[in-house]
Amino acid sequence: MKNQLFMNTFLVFMAVVFISSETLGQSTDTLKYKFDFQFGGQRKSGAVDQTTFKVISNNDLEYK
């Protein structure tokens, strides 16, 4: 009787450990980071000289 109770308790414990580890194994954390950096410029000459310079930076951080 005592041996059967121990075996049942052990089996329930192993089932809980197996089910919880299976559930935790399926959930994954992902971290995505995107960085876009652009720069450019132009020069126009004529009656009025014009020089332009442009810098663009886009950052994107995603979790899960």
Buried (B, 14 or more C-beta within 10 A) or exposed (E): EEEEEEEEEEEEEEEEEEEEEEEEEEEEEEEEEEEEEEEEEEEEEEEEEEEEEEEEEEEEEEEE
